[in-house]
């Protein structure tokens, strides 16, 4: 394990989690992206469409496709934002709320299964490491120095 790079371990682990969630979601004719979107929408107030992309870390084109599919399946509806006439709020339908609850259950099952096999100390170390990685990336502490041009 020591000869693997940090990014390799992160990437392969995330791909395995992604595959697991997509296999679970496929049983219900949906995707992990849809489940994640459902969990990112405020179930009571709705969520501005412009806030969903950054919240989910998705590009606008992918998010637009996901929202269109969700609307076609009757999971969400779009309503004008009463606070900003130019904006749109994404609201869950009753069916969308049911699927959101299901997605939440799946995420909690995953979390509980992992927690059952880790000490609190190890889990805290995991969170510390991921927070450090995110902080270093956000503050451009990895590739912000002048890099020599490779020839």
trRosetta pair geometry for C-beta under 8 A, 3 or more apart (Angstrom, degrees):
i j d omega theta_ij theta_ji phi_ij phi_ji
1 4 5.9 -52 -166 20 48 114
1 9 8.0 56 -166 -93 90 126
4 8 4.9 -124 -176 85 93 130
4 9 5.4 103 127 -55 125 94
5 8 4.4 99 58 1 82 105
5 9 7.2 -152 92 -4 45 84
6 9 6.0 -58 -153 37 32 108
6 10 6.3 31 152 -17 67 108
6 133 7.7 -166 152 -99 133 128
7 10 5.6 -53 -144 39 35 113
7 11 5.9 33 158 -20 68 109
8 11 5.9 -58 -143 39 25 108
8 12 6.1 14 164 -10 64 111
9 12 6.3 -58 -138 42 25 102
9 13 6.0 24 162 -18 62 113
10 13 6.0 -65 -148 39 22 108
10 14 6.1 18 159 -16 64 111
10 133 7.8 160 -89 -166 150 168
11 14 5.9 -58 -146 38 26 107
11 15 6.3 26 156 -19 64 107
12 15 5.6 -50 -144 36 32 113
12 16 6.5 35 154 -20 63 104
13 16 5.7 -56 -152 35 32 111
13 17 6.5 29 151 -16 66 105
14 17 5.6 -53 -147 38 35 110
14 18 6.0 39 153 -22 67 108
15 18 5.5 -52 -143 38 30 116
15 19 6.2 33 155 -20 64 105
16 19 5.8 -52 -146 36 29 111
16 20 6.3 33 153 -22 62 106
17 20 5.6 -54 -149 35 31 114
17 21 6.4 25 156 -14 66 106
17 110 7.7 82 -144 -163 99 145
18 21 6.1 -58 -148 39 27 106
18 22 6.2 23 156 -15 64 111
18 32 6.1 -146 -152 44 65 169
19 22 5.8 -59 -143 41 29 109
19 23 6.2 31 157 -21 65 106
20 23 6.0 -56 -149 34 26 110
20 24 6.5 23 153 -16 62 107
20 110 7.7 120 118 -108 135 124
21 24 5.6 -56 -149 38 33 112
21 25 6.0 30 154 -18 68 110
21 32 3.9 75 117 -103 119 119
21 35 6.8 -133 178 54 115 146
21 106 7.1 111 -129 142 84 132
21 110 7.9 -25 -78 -63 94 151
22 25 5.5 -54 -139 41 32 110
22 26 6.1 44 157 -32 65 102
22 31 6.0 -6 -125 -149 85 70
22 32 4.8 -66 -69 -21 70 108
23 26 5.7 -46 -146 24 29 117
23 27 7.6 40 152 -26 55 93
24 27 6.3 -49 -172 15 36 113
24 106 5.9 139 138 -145 150 139
25 28 6.2 -77 -166 50 45 94
25 30 4.6 -92 179 89 99 82
25 31 5.3 102 120 -136 146 12
25 32 5.4 -154 -9 -57 149 53
25 34 6.9 142 -164 54 139 105
25 35 5.7 -121 -98 -27 127 125
26 29 7.2 38 -164 -84 41 26
26 30 7.5 -136 -82 56 27 45
26 31 7.6 37 -70 -92 68 54
28 99 7.8 164 141 -128 141 101
28 102 7.4 111 -84 138 177 153
30 34 4.6 -106 -176 69 105 145
30 35 6.6 109 129 -46 126 86
30 73 7.7 101 -97 -168 98 173
30 99 7.1 133 -66 -159 167 132
31 34 4.9 105 57 4 75 99
31 35 7.2 -137 101 0 45 87
31 66 7.9 -107 68 -124 126 99
32 35 5.5 -55 -150 39 38 113
32 36 6.1 39 152 -21 70 106
33 36 5.7 -53 -145 37 30 112
33 37 6.3 33 153 -21 63 105
33 58 7.5 92 -147 -99 109 141
33 62 7.4 -107 -150 162 148 107
33 66 5.1 -112 137 -112 118 134
34 37 5.6 -53 -147 35 31 112
34 38 6.4 35 152 -22 64 103
34 66 6.2 -167 -81 -162 64 99
34 69 6.9 -88 -89 100 116 118
34 70 5.9 161 -136 -83 97 100
34 75 7.2 93 -171 44 110 176
34 99 7.8 -41 140 150 108 136
35 38 5.6 -51 -150 33 32 114
35 39 6.5 27 153 -14 64 106
35 99 7.5 -122 -105 156 69 96
35 103 3.7 168 -156 -125 95 126
35 106 7.1 -41 -161 58 149 136
35 107 7.9 166 153 -46 121 105
36 39 5.8 -58 -150 40 32 109
36 40 6.3 28 151 -20 65 112
36 56 5.9 108 137 -138 115 114
36 103 7.7 -150 -52 -177 30 140
37 40 5.6 -62 -146 38 32 111
37 41 6.6 33 156 -27 66 104
37 52 6.8 33 -139 -167 87 126
37 56 6.5 -8 -90 -89 65 153
37 63 7.6 143 -103 -141 121 80
37 66 5.5 168 -48 143 151 130
37 67 7.1 -162 -163 -78 151 69
37 70 6.3 -113 102 -61 143 152
38 41 6.2 -56 -152 25 30 110
38 70 7.7 -179 -66 -132 84 134
38 75 6.7 -79 -91 174 107 128
38 92 7.0 75 -146 -105 80 119
38 96 6.2 -164 -125 -175 103 85
38 99 5.7 -113 -120 109 160 96
38 100 4.1 -154 163 -95 110 79
38 103 5.2 127 77 19 128 154
39 100 6.3 153 -75 -151 51 86
39 103 5.5 -124 -50 115 103 128
39 104 6.2 143 -105 -76 104 78
39 107 6.9 58 -96 -20 155 153
40 47 6.8 -72 133 26 76 176
40 52 5.9 106 122 -139 129 82
40 55 5.1 137 -162 119 122 125
40 56 5.3 -53 -73 -68 167 100
41 46 6.8 -30 -174 -147 96 45
41 47 4.7 -133 -134 11 60 122
41 52 7.3 -3 -79 -103 77 115
41 76 7.0 -151 -99 -107 169 120
41 90 5.5 -95 -121 106 121 107
41 91 7.4 146 174 -130 127 19
41 92 5.7 140 108 -49 135 96
41 96 7.7 -24 73 156 149 129
41 100 7.3 -100 59 -101 102 136
42 45 4.6 -14 116 55 137 86
42 46 5.9 -5 68 59 96 10
42 47 4.9 134 9 -59 88 88
43 92 5.6 -25 -127 24 68 139
43 97 6.0 89 -146 -117 113 98
43 100 6.4 174 -89 108 115 163
45 89 7.6 -97 145 -160 68 137
46 79 6.7 -87 -111 44 171 112
46 89 3.8 70 125 163 137 113
46 90 5.8 167 -167 74 93 39
46 91 4.0 -51 -95 -79 112 77
46 92 7.8 -165 -100 1 68 64
47 51 5.6 -117 175 75 95 117
47 52 5.8 104 121 -69 125 91
47 55 7.5 -62 -176 15 143 161
47 89 6.6 139 64 -157 22 75
47 90 5.3 -24 63 55 79 95
48 51 4.4 85 68 1 94 106
48 52 7.5 -150 94 -20 53 80
48 81 6.1 20 -106 -91 94 139
48 84 7.7 24 -114 49 129 131
48 87 5.4 -25 -141 175 109 134
48 88 7.1 115 -151 77 61 47
48 89 5.9 -51 -88 -100 48 63
48 90 7.6 71 168 7 6 83
49 52 5.8 -43 -158 11 39 118
49 67 7.0 39 -136 -115 108 165
49 78 7.2 9 -59 -127 127 110
49 87 7.1 -176 32 -171 90 84
49 88 4.8 17 -6 77 124 99
49 89 7.4 -153 -27 -110 76 15
49 90 5.5 105 -80 -35 75 106
50 53 7.1 -45 -166 20 37 106
50 87 6.5 -79 1 -132 118 111
51 54 6.5 -66 -161 48 44 101
51 55 5.7 44 150 -25 76 119
52 55 5.5 -65 -143 41 29 114
52 56 5.9 6 167 -3 69 115
52 58 7.6 -23 133 48 83 117
52 63 6.0 146 109 -161 111 135
52 67 7.6 102 93 -70 162 123
52 90 6.5 20 -52 20 139 145
53 56 6.3 -74 -145 47 20 95
53 57 8.0 -176 166 11 53 3
53 58 5.2 -108 -141 73 65 79
53 59 7.0 -7 -154 177 114 8
53 60 5.6 -17 -105 -84 152 61
53 63 4.8 -100 -91 -24 86 163
54 57 7.3 30 -166 -73 30 40
56 63 6.9 137 63 -99 135 114
58 62 5.0 -120 -176 86 106 115
58 63 4.4 126 109 -61 127 97
58 66 7.3 -36 178 10 163 143
59 62 4.9 83 62 13 86 104
59 63 6.8 -162 88 -6 40 91
60 63 5.7 -61 -143 42 29 110
60 64 6.0 35 158 -26 66 107
61 64 5.7 -52 -146 32 27 114
61 65 6.7 26 155 -16 61 104
62 65 5.8 -56 -153 36 32 111
62 66 6.3 31 151 -19 66 108
63 66 5.5 -55 -146 38 33 113
63 67 6.1 31 156 -18 68 107
64 67 5.9 -55 -145 38 27 108
64 68 6.3 31 154 -22 62 106
65 68 5.7 -54 -148 34 29 113
65 69 6.5 28 155 -16 64 106
66 69 5.9 -58 -152 37 30 110
66 70 6.3 29 151 -20 65 109
67 70 5.5 -54 -144 38 33 113
67 71 6.2 36 155 -22 66 104
67 76 6.8 -63 -153 67 77 149
67 90 6.7 -95 -134 -112 119 137
68 71 5.8 -54 -150 35 29 111
68 72 6.4 30 152 -18 63 107
69 72 5.6 -55 -149 37 32 113
69 73 6.3 22 155 -11 66 109
70 73 5.9 -62 -147 43 30 105
70 75 4.3 -78 -171 63 84 121
70 76 4.8 35 130 12 114 112
70 96 7.3 62 180 -111 106 116
71 74 7.7 45 179 -69 31 23
71 75 7.3 -86 -69 51 24 76
71 76 5.5 -60 -82 72 65 89
71 77 7.1 102 -129 -101 88 37
71 78 6.9 -18 -103 -19 131 99
73 95 7.9 -141 135 122 82 134
74 93 5.7 -67 165 51 72 161
74 95 5.2 34 121 58 103 149
74 96 7.4 -144 128 -44 57 88
75 92 6.9 -47 164 -141 68 72
75 93 6.1 -164 -176 30 17 104
75 95 6.0 -100 -101 103 50 97
75 96 3.7 105 -175 -95 62 94
75 99 5.9 -50 -126 44 112 145
76 90 5.3 -11 -170 -172 135 94
76 91 6.4 143 -159 76 76 42
76 92 6.0 -53 -103 -104 70 40
76 93 6.4 -147 -90 -13 15 87
76 96 5.3 96 -64 -97 56 156
77 90 7.9 154 77 -156 35 51
77 91 5.3 -22 62 66 83 97
77 93 5.8 92 -19 -66 98 93
78 88 4.9 -5 -170 -179 107 125
78 89 7.2 148 -157 74 56 44
78 90 6.1 -29 -101 -100 70 61
78 91 7.7 163 -97 20 20 80
79 88 7.0 141 70 -161 32 71
79 89 5.1 -25 67 62 87 96
79 91 5.8 23 4 -5 116 123
80 85 6.5 1 -179 -143 119 54
80 87 7.6 110 -165 85 57 53
80 88 6.4 -59 -109 -108 36 61
80 89 7.4 23 110 14 16 88
81 84 4.5 0 101 57 129 79
81 85 7.1 -135 72 -74 79 15
81 86 7.7 -22 48 65 115 45
81 87 3.7 0 14 87 142 100
81 88 6.1 -119 -27 -78 92 8
81 89 5.0 122 -89 -36 75 92
83 87 7.8 -16 74 52 77 127
84 87 4.1 41 95 14 114 116
92 96 3.6 -151 -159 103 82 121
92 97 4.7 113 133 -60 132 73
92 100 6.0 -36 -125 -25 152 139
93 96 4.4 103 42 3 68 104
93 97 7.1 -126 93 -6 38 83
94 97 5.7 -49 -151 31 32 113
94 98 6.8 36 148 -20 62 101
95 98 5.6 -50 -154 32 35 114
95 99 6.5 28 151 -12 66 106
96 99 5.7 -57 -147 42 33 107
96 100 6.1 40 150 -26 66 104
97 100 5.3 -48 -144 32 33 117
97 101 6.5 37 153 -21 63 100
98 101 5.8 -53 -154 32 30 111
98 102 6.6 30 148 -18 63 106
99 102 5.3 -50 -148 36 37 116
99 103 6.3 41 151 -21 67 102
100 103 5.7 -52 -148 36 32 111
100 104 6.3 35 152 -21 65 105
101 104 5.6 -51 -147 35 31 114
101 105 6.5 36 151 -23 62 104
102 105 5.6 -52 -153 31 31 115
102 106 6.7 31 151 -19 64 103
103 106 5.7 -54 -152 34 34 112
103 107 6.5 32 152 -17 67 105
104 107 5.8 -55 -149 37 32 110
104 108 6.2 29 154 -16 66 109
105 108 5.9 -58 -146 40 28 109
105 109 6.3 34 153 -24 64 105
106 109 5.6 -50 -147 32 30 114
106 110 6.6 33 153 -18 62 103
107 110 5.8 -53 -154 34 32 112
107 111 6.3 30 151 -16 66 108
108 111 5.5 -53 -143 40 34 112
108 112 6.0 33 158 -18 68 108
109 112 6.0 -56 -143 39 26 108
109 113 6.3 28 156 -22 62 108
110 113 5.9 -59 -150 34 27 111
110 114 6.5 19 157 -13 64 107
111 114 6.0 -60 -150 39 29 106
111 115 6.1 28 155 -18 67 111
112 115 5.6 -54 -140 40 31 113
112 116 6.3 40 157 -30 63 103
113 116 5.9 -51 -153 25 28 115
113 117 7.3 8 155 -4 58 108
114 117 6.2 -75 -162 42 35 100
114 118 6.3 4 155 -1 72 120
115 118 6.1 -76 -137 48 32 97
115 123 6.6 22 -118 -86 75 147
118 122 4.6 -124 -168 83 99 121
118 123 4.9 114 122 -55 131 91
118 126 7.6 -18 -168 -12 157 137
119 122 4.8 96 54 6 81 99
119 123 7.0 -148 92 -3 43 87
120 123 5.7 -57 -148 40 33 112
120 124 6.2 36 152 -22 66 106
121 124 5.8 -55 -149 35 29 111
121 125 6.5 31 152 -20 63 104
122 125 5.6 -52 -150 34 34 113
122 126 6.5 40 149 -23 65 101
123 126 5.5 -48 -152 31 35 116
123 127 6.6 33 151 -15 65 103
124 127 5.7 -53 -149 38 34 110
124 128 6.3 39 150 -23 66 105
125 128 5.5 -52 -147 35 33 115
125 129 6.4 34 155 -20 65 104
126 129 5.9 -57 -151 35 28 110
126 130 6.5 19 156 -11 65 108
127 130 6.0 -58 -142 42 31 105
127 131 6.1 33 158 -20 66 108
128 131 5.9 -57 -146 37 26 111
128 132 6.4 28 155 -20 63 107
129 132 5.8 -56 -150 35 29 112
129 133 6.5 30 153 -19 64 105
130 133 5.6 -49 -146 35 35 113
130 134 6.3 33 155 -16 66 106
131 134 5.8 -57 -147 41 30 109
131 135 6.0 31 155 -20 66 109
132 135 5.7 -56 -143 38 28 111
132 136 6.2 26 159 -18 65 108
133 136 6.0 -58 -147 38 26 108
133 137 6.4 22 156 -15 63 109
134 137 5.8 -58 -147 39 29 109
134 138 6.0 27 158 -19 67 111
135 138 5.8 -55 -141 39 28 110
135 139 6.1 3 165 3 64 115
135 141 7.8 7 122 17 72 134
136 139 6.3 -68 -139 51 24 95
136 141 4.3 -92 -153 62 75 115
136 142 5.6 79 148 -44 107 97
137 140 7.5 23 -180 -76 31 36
137 141 7.7 -72 -48 38 19 80
137 142 6.4 -8 -93 4 57 127
140 143 6.8 -77 -161 64 77 66
140 144 3.9 88 146 -64 103 122
141 144 6.5 -25 -90 13 20 120
143 147 6.9 -21 -157 -44 81 128
